[in-house]
Amino acid sequence: MQKHNLCNYQVEIDKNATTKWYEEYDGWGCECGHCHNFLRLAKMKKLPLHIIQILDELDISPEKATYVCELYTDDMGIHYQFSYRIAGTIIDTPITNGENWNEGRCCHEPYPYGAPDFPKPHFDLEFYATLPWILEETQN
């Protein structure tokens, strides 16, 4: 495992185990419109640039999130929470006066979501982003 600074968290990442798992992973399987919208944007690399850069460094395709959730919709767009599982451990958590969830955070999510067979140890890289609706059908 190699040490990295990931969203201001000190982590150790097993990049080989992570890459191997994602090569075999089909991606998030929810059939709802909001998830399809997110996955289309991710496949087109229309997520915030800093997220795309982090995922590129980890060799993870943006459309292979292990969790996607539409939180709410307002005049700014659709507010999503989404995660990617990483093989490794969190060594140190930053001390902050309020986290900037848009920048990303590392956390331990015990529920497997879309990654029940992920190698251990692992942690989740979680993001929040406001994205547009791009599908032809109307939002539901």
TORPA-4810 file (N, C-alpha, C, O; in nm, 3 decimals):
<nodes>
NODE_1_0.084_-0.118_0.000_0.000_0.000_0.000_0.089_0.124_0.000_0.197_0.126_0.057_M
NODE_2_0.038_0.228_-0.067_0.111_0.354_-0.074_0.033_0.462_-0.003_-0.090_0.466_-0.008_Q
NODE_3_0.105_0.552_0.065_0.042_0.664_0.135_0.009_0.775_0.036_0.085_0.803_-0.057_K
NODE_4_-0.108_0.836_0.059_-0.156_0.945_-0.026_-0.228_1.048_0.061_-0.275_1.016_0.170_H
NODE_5_-0.236_1.170_0.009_-0.324_1.271_0.065_-0.444_1.275_-0.028_-0.432_1.315_-0.144_N
NODE_6_-0.558_1.233_0.022_-0.679_1.224_-0.060_-0.787_1.310_0.005_-0.842_1.273_0.109_L
NODE_7_-0.816_1.423_-0.055_-0.916_1.518_-0.001_-0.879_1.560_0.141_-0.967_1.572_0.227_C
NODE_8_-0.752_1.582_0.166_-0.696_1.621_0.295_-0.700_1.512_0.402_-0.678_1.539_0.520_N
NODE_9_-0.728_1.390_0.362_-0.719_1.274_0.450_-0.589_1.201_0.416_-0.555_1.186_0.299_Y
NODE_10_-0.518_1.156_0.518_-0.401_1.073_0.495_-0.450_0.929_0.486_-0.512_0.878_0.579_Q
NODE_11_-0.423_0.865_0.374_-0.472_0.730_0.351_-0.360_0.642_0.296_-0.261_0.692_0.242_V
NODE_12_-0.378_0.514_0.311_-0.296_0.415_0.241_-0.387_0.346_0.142_-0.496_0.300_0.178_E
NODE_13_-0.343_0.338_0.017_-0.425_0.281_-0.090_-0.354_0.163_-0.152_-0.236_0.169_-0.185_I
NODE_14_-0.430_0.054_-0.167_-0.383_-0.061_-0.244_-0.440_-0.042_-0.384_-0.549_-0.088_-0.416_D
NODE_15_-0.362_0.026_-0.467_-0.411_0.063_-0.600_-0.434_-0.060_-0.687_-0.529_-0.063_-0.765_K
NODE_16_-0.349_-0.161_-0.675_-0.366_-0.282_-0.755_-0.499_-0.351_-0.724_-0.571_-0.391_-0.816_N
NODE_17_-0.531_-0.366_-0.595_-0.657_-0.432_-0.557_-0.777_-0.347_-0.601_-0.878_-0.401_-0.646_A
NODE_18_-0.764_-0.215_-0.588_-0.873_-0.127_-0.629_-0.895_-0.136_-0.780_-1.008_-0.153_-0.826_T
NODE_19_-0.787_-0.125_-0.857_-0.797_-0.130_-1.003_-0.855_-0.263_-1.050_-0.942_-0.266_-1.137_T
NODE_20_-0.807_-0.372_-0.992_-0.855_-0.505_-1.032_-1.005_-0.517_-1.007_-1.077_-0.569_-1.092_K
NODE_21_-1.053_-0.471_-0.891_-1.195_-0.482_-0.860_-1.278_-0.400_-0.959_-1.380_-0.448_-1.008_W
NODE_22_-1.237_-0.277_-0.988_-1.313_-0.192_-1.078_-1.312_-0.244_-1.222_-1.406_-0.219_-1.297_Y
NODE_23_-1.208_-0.315_-1.262_-1.205_-0.373_-1.396_-1.317_-0.474_-1.415_-1.366_-0.493_-1.527_E
NODE_24_-1.358_-0.540_-1.307_-1.462_-0.644_-1.315_-1.600_-0.593_-1.274_-1.699_-0.665_-1.288_E
NODE_25_-1.609_-0.471_-1.226_-1.734_-0.415_-1.174_-1.815_-0.354_-1.286_-1.764_-0.277_-1.368_Y
NODE_26_-1.945_-0.389_-1.291_-2.034_-0.337_-1.395_-2.083_-0.197_-1.367_-2.125_-0.127_-1.460_D
NODE_27_-2.080_-0.154_-1.244_-2.126_-0.020_-1.209_-2.257_-0.022_-1.134_-2.320_-0.126_-1.119_G
NODE_28_-2.296_0.094_-1.086_-2.416_0.112_-1.006_-2.537_0.065_-1.086_-2.553_0.102_-1.202_W
NODE_29_-2.623_-0.016_-1.025_-2.730_-0.081_-1.098_-2.870_-0.026_-1.079_-2.965_-0.089_-1.125_G
NODE_30_-2.887_0.087_-1.013_-3.021_0.141_-0.992_-3.081_0.184_-1.126_-3.012_0.239_-1.211_C
NODE_31_-3.209_0.158_-1.142_-3.278_0.188_-1.268_-3.355_0.319_-1.268_-3.418_0.353_-1.368_E
NODE_32_-3.352_0.395_-1.157_-3.432_0.518_-1.151_-3.373_0.626_-1.243_-3.256_0.622_-1.279_C
NODE_33_-3.457_0.723_-1.278_-3.414_0.831_-1.368_-3.302_0.915_-1.313_-3.212_0.954_-1.387_G
NODE_34_-3.306_0.944_-1.183_-3.200_1.027_-1.124_-3.065_0.957_-1.131_-2.964_1.021_-1.158_H
NODE_35_-3.063_0.827_-1.106_-2.936_0.753_-1.115_-2.888_0.746_-1.260_-2.769_0.760_-1.287_C
NODE_36_-2.982_0.723_-1.353_-2.943_0.721_-1.495_-2.886_0.856_-1.537_-2.789_0.862_-1.612_H
NODE_37_-2.947_0.964_-1.489_-2.897_1.098_-1.520_-2.754_1.115_-1.468_-2.666_1.161_-1.541_N
NODE_38_-2.731_1.076_-1.341_-2.597_1.085_-1.285_-2.498_1.002_-1.366_-2.391_1.051_-1.402_F
NODE_39_-2.534_0.878_-1.396_-2.442_0.789_-1.467_-2.410_0.841_-1.607_-2.297_0.826_-1.654_L
NODE_40_-2.507_0.901_-1.674_-2.482_0.959_-1.806_-2.382_1.075_-1.795_-2.288_1.085_-1.874_R
NODE_41_-2.404_1.163_-1.695_-2.312_1.275_-1.674_-2.172_1.223_-1.640_-2.072_1.274_-1.690_L
NODE_42_-2.165_1.120_-1.555_-2.036_1.064_-1.516_-1.964_1.004_-1.636_-1.844_1.024_-1.654_A
NODE_43_-2.037_0.931_-1.718_-1.976_0.869_-1.837_-1.922_0.976_-1.933_-1.821_0.955_-1.999_K
NODE_44_-1.990_1.090_-1.938_-1.947_1.200_-2.024_-1.839_1.286_-1.955_-1.792_1.384_-2.012_M
NODE_45_-1.801_1.246_-1.832_-1.704_1.320_-1.750_-1.750_1.463_-1.726_-1.671_1.557_-1.733_K
NODE_46_-1.880_1.479_-1.697_-1.939_1.609_-1.668_-1.956_1.632_-1.518_-2.037_1.715_-1.477_K
NODE_47_-1.879_1.560_-1.437_-1.875_1.585_-1.293_-1.776_1.699_-1.269_-1.699_1.732_-1.359_L
NODE_48_-1.776_1.760_-1.150_-1.678_1.865_-1.123_-1.535_1.817_-1.152_-1.500_1.702_-1.123_P
NODE_49_-1.455_1.905_-1.208_-1.320_1.870_-1.254_-1.234_1.806_-1.146_-1.162_1.711_-1.174_L
NODE_50_-1.240_1.857_-1.021_-1.155_1.800_-0.917_-1.192_1.654_-0.890_-1.105_1.575_-0.853_H
NODE_51_-1.318_1.617_-0.907_-1.360_1.478_-0.888_-1.305_1.392_-1.000_-1.252_1.283_-0.976_I
NODE_52_-1.318_1.438_-1.123_-1.265_1.365_-1.238_-1.115_1.344_-1.222_-1.064_1.235_-1.251_I
NODE_53_-1.042_1.447_-1.177_-0.897_1.434_-1.161_-0.861_1.330_-1.055_-0.769_1.250_-1.075_Q
NODE_54_-0.932_1.330_-0.942_-0.906_1.231_-0.837_-0.932_1.090_-0.890_-0.851_1.000_-0.869_I
NODE_55_-1.045_1.072_-0.957_-1.080_0.940_-1.009_-0.981_0.894_-1.115_-0.946_0.776_-1.121_L
NODE_56_-0.936_0.986_-1.201_-0.834_0.953_-1.301_-0.705_0.904_-1.234_-0.645_0.806_-1.279_D
NODE_57_-0.663_0.971_-1.127_-0.542_0.930_-1.056_-0.557_0.791_-0.996_-0.459_0.718_-0.982_E
NODE_58_-0.680_0.755_-0.959_-0.705_0.623_-0.899_-0.743_0.518_-1.002_-0.771_0.403_-0.966_L
NODE_59_-0.746_0.555_-1.131_-0.786_0.465_-1.240_-0.928_0.411_-1.221_-0.954_0.294_-1.247_D
NODE_60_-1.019_0.497_-1.176_-1.158_0.460_-1.158_-1.242_0.538_-1.258_-1.234_0.661_-1.265_I
NODE_61_-1.323_0.468_-1.337_-1.414_0.534_-1.430_-1.524_0.604_-1.350_-1.583_0.542_-1.262_S
NODE_62_-1.552_0.730_-1.379_-1.652_0.804_-1.301_-1.789_0.737_-1.297_-1.861_0.751_-1.199_P
NODE_63_-1.826_0.665_-1.402_-1.957_0.599_-1.405_-1.963_0.471_-1.321_-2.068_0.407_-1.316_E
NODE_64_-1.854_0.434_-1.256_-1.852_0.312_-1.175_-1.862_0.342_-1.026_-1.795_0.280_-0.944_K
NODE_65_-1.947_0.438_-0.991_-1.971_0.468_-0.850_-2.026_0.344_-0.781_-2.097_0.264_-0.842_A
NODE_66_-1.993_0.328_-0.653_-2.047_0.217_-0.576_-2.171_0.258_-0.498_-2.235_0.174_-0.435_T
NODE_67_-2.205_0.386_-0.503_-2.328_0.436_-0.442_-2.364_0.568_-0.508_-2.278_0.653_-0.531_Y
NODE_68_-2.494_0.585_-0.539_-2.545_0.710_-0.595_-2.680_0.738_-0.530_-2.764_0.648_-0.518_V
NODE_69_-2.701_0.862_-0.488_-2.829_0.900_-0.428_-2.863_1.043_-0.466_-2.781_1.134_-0.450_C
NODE_70_-2.983_1.063_-0.517_-3.034_1.197_-0.541_-3.090_1.245_-0.408_-3.184_1.186_-0.354_E
NODE_71_-3.032_1.352_-0.354_-3.075_1.403_-0.224_-3.199_1.491_-0.236_-3.297_1.472_-0.165_L
NODE_72_-3.193_1.589_-0.326_-3.307_1.676_-0.350_-3.279_1.758_-0.475_-3.167_1.762_-0.525_Y
NODE_73_-3.383_1.823_-0.525_-3.373_1.907_-0.644_-3.422_2.046_-0.607_-3.521_2.062_-0.537_T
NODE_74_-3.351_2.147_-0.656_-3.395_2.285_-0.638_-3.359_2.363_-0.763_-3.324_2.304_-0.865_D
NODE_75_-3.367_2.495_-0.756_-3.339_2.577_-0.875_-3.192_2.573_-0.918_-3.159_2.618_-1.027_D
NODE_76_-3.105_2.520_-0.833_-2.963_2.506_-0.869_-2.937_2.377_-0.947_-2.837_2.368_-1.019_M
NODE_77_-3.024_2.279_-0.934_-3.007_2.152_-1.002_-3.038_2.035_-0.910_-3.112_2.050_-0.812_G
NODE_78_-2.983_1.921_-0.942_-3.005_1.799_-0.865_-2.885_1.780_-0.773_-2.771_1.775_-0.820_I
NODE_79_-2.910_1.768_-0.646_-2.804_1.751_-0.547_-2.784_1.601_-0.524_-2.875_1.531_-0.478_H
NODE_80_-2.664_1.554_-0.557_-2.631_1.412_-0.548_-2.527_1.388_-0.439_-2.442_1.472_-0.411_Y
NODE_81_-2.536_1.271_-0.380_-2.430_1.213_-0.297_-2.388_1.087_-0.371_-2.472_1.010_-0.415_Q
NODE_82_-2.256_1.066_-0.384_-2.208_0.947_-0.454_-2.072_0.907_-0.400_-1.996_0.991_-0.351_F
NODE_83_-2.043_0.778_-0.410_-1.922_0.724_-0.349_-1.850_0.627_-0.442_-1.908_0.571_-0.535_S
NODE_84_-1.722_0.608_-0.411_-1.637_0.510_-0.477_-1.561_0.438_-0.366_-1.502_0.502_-0.280_Y
NODE_85_-1.561_0.306_-0.368_-1.490_0.230_-0.265_-1.344_0.216_-0.306_-1.312_0.196_-0.423_R
NODE_86_-1.255_0.226_-0.207_-1.111_0.222_-0.228_-1.052_0.115_-0.136_-1.085_0.110_-0.018_I
NODE_87_-0.965_0.030_-0.190_-0.894_-0.067_-0.107_-0.785_0.008_-0.031_-0.699_0.072_-0.091_A
NODE_88_-0.788_-0.001_0.102_-0.688_0.068_0.183_-0.746_0.110_0.316_-0.851_0.063_0.358_G
NODE_89_-0.675_0.200_0.383_-0.716_0.246_0.515_-0.699_0.397_0.527_-0.615_0.457_0.461_T
NODE_90_-0.781_0.455_0.614_-0.768_0.596_0.649_-0.672_0.602_0.767_-0.697_0.540_0.870_I
NODE_91_-0.563_0.677_0.751_-0.464_0.690_0.857_-0.494_0.809_0.946_-0.483_0.799_1.069_I
NODE_92_-0.533_0.922_0.884_-0.555_1.044_0.961_-0.667_1.124_0.896_-0.671_1.142_0.775_D
NODE_93_-0.758_1.173_0.979_-0.871_1.255_0.937_-0.840_1.401_0.965_-0.790_1.433_1.073_T
NODE_94_-0.867_1.492_0.870_-0.836_1.633_0.894_-0.924_1.692_1.004_-1.040_1.653_1.021_P
NODE_95_-0.868_1.785_1.077_-0.946_1.859_1.175_-0.993_1.985_1.106_-0.912_2.065_1.059_I
NODE_96_-1.127_2.002_1.099_-1.182_2.118_1.028_-1.291_2.182_1.112_-1.341_2.122_1.207_T
NODE_97_-1.327_2.303_1.077_-1.438_2.373_1.140_-1.561_2.367_1.051_-1.627_2.469_1.030_N
NODE_98_-1.592_2.253_1.000_-1.702_2.237_0.905_-1.645_2.189_0.774_-1.564_2.258_0.712_G
NODE_99_-1.685_2.074_0.732_-1.627_2.013_0.613_-1.690_2.068_0.486_-1.809_2.101_0.483_E
NODE_100_-1.611_2.078_0.383_-1.661_2.115_0.252_-1.690_1.985_0.177_-1.603_1.930_0.111_N
NODE_101_-1.814_1.938_0.188_-1.851_1.808_0.130_-1.831_1.806_-0.020_-1.814_1.699_-0.078_W
NODE_102_-1.834_1.921_-0.085_-1.815_1.923_-0.230_-1.674_1.884_-0.270_-1.652_1.837_-0.382_N
NODE_103_-1.579_1.902_-0.180_-1.441_1.866_-0.210_-1.415_1.717_-0.195_-1.319_1.664_-0.251_E
NODE_104_-1.500_1.649_-0.122_-1.486_1.505_-0.101_-1.439_1.473_0.039_-1.376_1.555_0.106_G
NODE_105_-1.472_1.352_0.083_-1.427_1.307_0.213_-1.408_1.157_0.209_-1.468_1.088_0.126_R
NODE_106_-1.325_1.108_0.297_-1.303_0.965_0.313_-1.376_0.921_0.438_-1.369_0.988_0.541_C
NODE_107_-1.446_0.810_0.430_-1.523_0.763_0.545_-1.537_0.611_0.538_-1.507_0.548_0.437_C
NODE_108_-1.582_0.556_0.647_-1.607_0.412_0.653_-1.757_0.389_0.649_-1.828_0.426_0.743_H
NODE_109_-1.805_0.331_0.545_-1.946_0.300_0.533_-1.961_0.148_0.544_-1.916_0.075_0.456_E
NODE_110_-2.024_0.101_0.650_-2.033_-0.044_0.669_-2.126_-0.115_0.570_-2.105_-0.232_0.539_P
NODE_111_-2.228_-0.045_0.519_-2.319_-0.108_0.425_-2.248_-0.124_0.291_-2.181_-0.031_0.246_Y
NODE_112_-2.259_-0.240_0.227_-2.179_-0.265_0.106_-2.224_-0.192_-0.019_-2.147_-0.185_-0.115_P
NODE_113_-2.346_-0.137_-0.024_-2.397_-0.072_-0.145_-2.370_-0.159_-0.266_-2.412_-0.275_-0.270_Y
NODE_114_-2.302_-0.105_-0.364_-2.275_-0.178_-0.487_-2.144_-0.253_-0.483_-2.094_-0.294_-0.588_G
NODE_115_-2.087_-0.273_-0.364_-1.954_-0.335_-0.356_-1.948_-0.441_-0.246_-1.859_-0.435_-0.160_A
NODE_116_-2.038_-0.538_-0.246_-2.039_-0.635_-0.136_-1.915_-0.724_-0.132_-1.881_-0.777_-0.026_P
NODE_117_-1.848_-0.741_-0.244_-1.732_-0.830_-0.250_-1.600_-0.753_-0.256_-1.498_-0.808_-0.299_D
NODE_118_-1.601_-0.629_-0.213_-1.480_-0.546_-0.223_-1.373_-0.598_-0.128_-1.404_-0.638_-0.016_F
NODE_119_-1.245_-0.598_-0.171_-1.137_-0.644_-0.083_-1.126_-0.559_0.043_-1.153_-0.439_0.041_P
NODE_120_-1.085_-0.621_0.151_-1.066_-0.552_0.279_-0.918_-0.543_0.308_-0.841_-0.628_0.265_K
NODE_121_-0.879_-0.440_0.380_-0.957_-0.328_0.431_-0.994_-0.231_0.318_-0.932_-0.229_0.212_P
NODE_122_-1.097_-0.152_0.345_-1.138_-0.053_0.246_-1.204_0.066_0.315_-1.237_0.061_0.434_H
NODE_123_-1.221_0.173_0.238_-1.295_0.291_0.283_-1.367_0.348_0.162_-1.345_0.304_0.049_F
NODE_124_-1.453_0.446_0.188_-1.528_0.507_0.079_-1.485_0.651_0.057_-1.462_0.726_0.152_D
NODE_125_-1.474_0.688_-0.068_-1.446_0.824_-0.110_-1.580_0.882_-0.152_-1.638_0.840_-0.253_L
NODE_126_-1.631_0.979_-0.076_-1.767_1.029_-0.092_-1.766_1.174_-0.138_-1.687_1.256_-0.091_E
NODE_127_-1.856_1.204_-0.230_-1.870_1.339_-0.283_-2.015_1.383_-0.281_-2.107_1.300_-0.279_F
NODE_128_-2.034_1.514_-0.281_-2.164_1.576_-0.302_-2.146_1.675_-0.416_-2.048_1.750_-0.420_Y
NODE_129_-2.241_1.675_-0.509_-2.232_1.769_-0.621_-2.371_1.802_-0.670_-2.463_1.720_-0.662_A
NODE_130_-2.387_1.923_-0.721_-2.512_1.966_-0.782_-2.492_1.959_-0.933_-2.403_2.022_-0.988_T
NODE_131_-2.578_1.881_-0.998_-2.563_1.854_-1.141_-2.693_1.884_-1.214_-2.799_1.887_-1.153_L
NODE_132_-2.684_1.908_-1.345_-2.805_1.936_-1.423_-2.878_1.808_-1.464_-2.821_1.699_-1.459_P
NODE_133_-3.002_1.823_-1.503_-3.078_1.714_-1.564_-3.048_1.718_-1.713_-3.067_1.822_-1.776_W
NODE_134_-3.002_1.606_-1.771_-2.968_1.604_-1.914_-3.046_1.501_-1.994_-3.039_1.500_-2.117_I
NODE_135_-3.120_1.414_-1.927_-3.193_1.311_-2.000_-3.313_1.374_-2.071_-3.365_1.476_-2.027_L
NODE_136_-3.355_1.312_-2.181_-3.468_1.364_-2.257_-3.599_1.350_-2.183_-3.684_1.438_-2.191_E
NODE_137_-3.615_1.239_-2.108_-3.741_1.222_-2.034_-3.743_1.320_-1.916_-3.638_1.368_-1.873_E
NODE_138_-3.860_1.349_-1.866_-3.874_1.445_-1.756_-3.830_1.381_-1.625_-3.832_1.259_-1.610_T
NODE_139_-3.792_1.466_-1.531_-3.753_1.418_-1.398_-3.874_1.357_-1.330_-3.987_1.401_-1.350_Q
NODE_140_-3.847_1.253_-1.248_-3.956_1.193_-1.171_-3.925_1.194_-1.025_-4.006_1.148_-0.944_N
</nodes>
